[in-house]
Amino acid sequence: MADKIRLGFVGANVNSTWASQSHFPALLASPDVEFTAVCTTRPESAEEARQAFGAKLAFHDFRAMAESPEIDAVAVVVRVPSHYEPTKAAIEAGKHVLTEWPLGRNTAEAEELAALARDKGVQTAVGLQSRVSPALLYVKEQIESGYVGEVLSCHVTTMRDGRLERHSSGTWQRDASLGANTLTIANGHVIDALRFVAGNFTRVACMVSTQAKQWYETDTQQFVEVTSPDNVRVSGQLEGGAAASVHVGAVPWAGSGFRMEIYGREGTLVTTGSVSSQRGEMLRVRGARGSHELQDLDIPERFVYVPSDFPGGDPFNVGQLYALFAEAVRTGQSRLPTFDVAVDLHRFLDTIKQASDTGRELPVA
């Protein structure tokens, strides 16, 4: 295998919103990954992508791309309901695979993909970018080294864009059964960030609700019914005994972004960002130890896995993910959020939903 891993990218349409904001610039700047092949649903858009990104190969059938001997790994960056088939095809072809979060539209799909990957012995990564954020890696280290002492309580909020008017091409997420909504995506990223730095939950009580039950389609000029949740409130206890609360919401105007507060017996850590925990903007970390005043803390360079001139913003943490993915493919040793990590999070989100539906406090397996 060459020094760079040869990647085939499913979902390479040049007009793709998230991929254009994050994956494409990250790959084009990566010293570890060669953007070898692109795949879209049509030959014309595949060729357009091949030319735009300088890829060697273009496919409009993800199965054919997965079978190509000219690629080592596959990235699956399409809508959540379409994650399962190309991810499965890549694994069955013996390719290493990176799939965006959520891994599947439900836990059953995620469990099947994780089991298949284990059987085939391939390296996996899921797009839980909070786990490769330099700021959150640093916060995790500080908690483990005793900066705040015993963690007593944690509070996390994230308020993100939740437009009530949108083009019909952007209203598919209103259907909760498709697995792409505030509970799974925004809350999934945010609550995973808390679990990553402070430990897993042992029990939870939750309220999951749909506050805006209709969206207005600007092109059809019709209101459409919404079943996807847009507010998730979780109250619980962590393994170490800390009290924890999380509120993640999609709001029409002026969302306040991400804020994580960790309060310990000896100190406090506060992490903030303009969007969310997994996005690539450099989060701000402040701390107070033996003082009531927060001070900015410098994030060490050892948590940065991409070159110093790497693009900031959304490409940054995605680039971090690709750097560790390439390392895992080369060495067989993974520091990534794997498909098994994804399955664990899928199961936890099921518990949150069940706790909300039943109105009961539930233990977390």
N, C-alpha and C positions, 0 to 999 in steps of 0.2 A: 504493500500500500504506500502511496506517495505521502509526503509530509502533510499535505493538506488532505482532509477527507473530502471525497467527491460526493456532493449532495444533490439529490433530486428533490424538487420543491413542488408539492401539490397545493394548488391555489395561487398560482403565479400571475393571475390576471393583473395587468398594470394598473387597473382602476380599483383594486381591492383597498379598502380604507385602512384597516389595521396593519396588513402586511406592508403597504406602502409607507406607513408612518414608522414602522419598526423593523420588520424582518428584512425587507429589501436593502435599506441602507446599512443595516448591521452586517448582512452577508457580503455586500460589496466592499465593506471596510475590513472584513475579517482576515487576519493572517493565518487562520487555522482551517478555514472552510473554502472550498472551491464551489462556486455556484455553477454546477455542471449541467444540470437538466431542469427544465421547467415543464409543468403540466397544468393545463386548464381543460375546460370541457369542450373546446372547439379548436380545430387546427389553426384557424386564423388568429385567435387570441394567444394560442401557444407560440406561434411564430413571432407575433408582436412582442411577447415577453422575452423570447430567446434573443431577439435583436436588442431589446431595451437593456437587458442585463448581461449581454455578452456570453450567454450560456452556449454550451456546445450542442446540446440536444433539446428538442421540443417534442412533447407528447400531448395527446388529448385523451389518453387512456392510462389511468394511474396503474393498472395492472401491468401494462407493457413497460412502463417506466420502472416499476418495482423489479421486474425480471432483467433489466439491463445490467450486463456485466461491467458497465462503465461507471456505475455509481456504487458507493459504499453505504450510503445512508439516505433516509428520506425524511423530509419535514412535511407535516400535514397542517396546513394553516388555511382551513376553510370553515364554513359555518358549522357550529356544533353538531347539528343532526347528521352531517356528512363526515364526521371524524372516523366513524367505525370502519367503513369499508376500505378506504385507502390505507389506514393504519394496519388493519388485518392483512391486507395484500402485501404490504412491505415486510411485515414480520414473517409471513409464510414464505416469502422469497429470501429470507435470511438476512434482510437488511436491518441495520440499526435504525431506530426511528425516534423522532422528536415530534410530539403532537401538542398543539395548543390546549390549554385548559378551557372548559372541562374535557376530560379524556373521552367521555361518551355522553350520550344524551341522558343516560341513567347509570346506576351503579352496576347493573348486570352487564352492560356493554363494557364498562371499565374493568370489571373482574375478568371477563373473558379475554380481553386484550392483554391484561397483565399476566394471566396464566399462560397464554400462548407465547408471550415474549420470554417467560422463564423457561418454557419447554424448548424454545429455539435457541436460547442462550445469547440473545442479542442485547445490546445496550439500549436503554430507553431513557427518554426525558420528557417531562410534561411541563407546559409553560406556566409554572408557578414562579414567576420571576422575582417575587419577594424574597425567595430563598437564596437568590444570588445577588441581592442588593447590597452593596458595600456598607451602607448605613445600617441595615438590619443585621448583617453579619457582625458588625461591630457592637451593636446593642446586645445581641445574643452573647457575644464574648464578655461584655461588661457585666451582664447579669450573672453569668457562670463564674466570673472571677470575683464576684462579691461587691461590685460597685454600690449596689443599692441594699446589700445585705439580704435578709429574708424578704422575699416579695410578698407584700400584704394585699395589694389590690392593683388591678389593671383596668383601664378604660380606653376603648378604641371607638372612634367615630369616623365615618367617611360619608360625605354627602356629594353625590355625583350628578352629572347631567341626566335629566329624565324628561326630555321634551314631550309635551302633550300634543304637539302637532308635528307631523313628519310625512315624508313621501311614502307611498305604499310599499316601495321597495325596502323600507326600513321598519315596517310594522310586523314582520314575521315573528319577532321576539315576544309578541304579546301572548303567544300560545305557550303556556307553562310546560306542556308535554314535550316541547322541543329542547328543553334543557339549557336554554340560554337566557338567563334573567338575573335580576338583582340577587336572588338567593344563591344561585350557583356561581355567577361570575364575580360581581363586585364583592358580595359578602364572602364568597369562596376565597378570593385572593386575600381579603382583609383578615378574616378569621384565621386563615392559614398563616399569615404573617405573625399574628399573636401567638399561635401555637408553636411556631418555629422558634421565636425568641424566648418565650416564657413557659412553655410546656403545654401538654394536652389538657383538655377538660376531663373531669371525672363525672360531672353531672351538670345538666342544663335545664333551664326553664326558658321558653321562647314564645315570641309572638311574631308570626310571619303574616303580612297583610298586603292586600292590593288597595292602595289609597285612591289611585286614579284608575277607575274601572273602564274608561274609554279613552282612545286616542283618536285624533282627527287626522285623516289622510288629506294632505293638501292637494293632491292631484285628482283623487276621486271625489273630493269634497263630501266625504262620508265619515261618520264616527264608526269605529270598530271596537268590539268588545275585547277586554283585556283580562286574561286569567293569570298572567305572570305576576308574582309578588314584586312590590317596589319598596317595601320597608321590612327590614329584618332586625328584630331586637332580641338579643341573647343575654341571659344572665346566668352565671354559673360559677363553678369552682374548679381551679386548676389542680393538677397532680400535687403540686407543692403546697396546696392549701390556700392559695391566693383567691380572693374574690375577683370575679371578672365580669365586665359588661361590655357589650358590643352593640352599636347601632349603625347600620348601613342603610342608606336610603338613596333613591333616585328622585331628585327634586327639579321642578321646572326652571328655577332661576337661581343663579349665583350660588352654586354649591360651594361649600367651604373646604372641600378637599379632605385630606387624611390627617388624623391626629391620634397618636398612640401614647398613652401615659402609663408608666410603670412606677408604682410607689412601693418602696421598701422600708425596712426598719432603719436603714442607715442612709438612704439617699433616694433620689428620683431621677428618672430618665424620661424625656419627652421628645418624640420624633414627629415631625410635621412635613407635609408636602402638599402641593397645590392640587393634585389629582387623587392618586391612590398609591397604595404601598408597592404595587408591582410595576408601576410606570417608571420610566428611566430617569426622570428628573432627580437630581441629587437631593435626597431628603436631608432636612436639617435635624441634627441631634443636639439636644441640650441636656445638661445634667446639673444636679445639685447634690452635694455630699457634705453633710455637716453644715449646711447653709440653707437659707430659705430663698436664695436667689439662683435662678437657672443661668448657666454659662454655656456658651457654644463649645462643643467638643469636636476636635479634629478627627476625621475618619482616616485610619492608616491606609497607606498605599497597598499593603499586602492583601487587601480585600478587593483590589481591582485586577481583573484578569485580562483586560483588553488594553491595547496600546494607549499611550497618553494622548494621542491625537484622535482617538475614536469619537464618533459623533455622540453628542449628548442627547438628552431628551429620551423619547421612546426607544430609539435603537440601543441605548446603553445597556440596560439589563438584559435585553434580548441577546446582545453581543456577549455578555457575561455567560449566558446560558449556552450559546454556541461554542464558546471557548472551552467550557467544561465538558460539553458533549464530544468535541473533538478529542479531548484528553481521555475520556472514557473509552472511545472507539480505539484509540492508539494503545492504551495501556491495559484495558480491561478493568480498571479501578475507577469507580464512579463517586463523584461528589455532588451528584445531581439530585433534583427531585425526580424520582423515577415513577414508572407506572404504579408500583406498589404504594408509593406515597400518595398518588392520585386516588387509588382505590380507598385508602384510609380516609381521605378527605370526602370523597363521595359518600361513604358510609356515615361519616359525622354529619354531613348535611341532611341525610335521611333522618337521623336522630333529631336534628333541629326541627325539621318539618313535622315529625311525629309528635314531638313535645308541644309544638304549636297547635296541631290538629286536636290533640287529646286534652290540652290544657293541664298537662301534668309535668312535674319535674321528672326527668329521666336520667338513669345512669348512662355513661358513655363507655361503650365496650373498648 
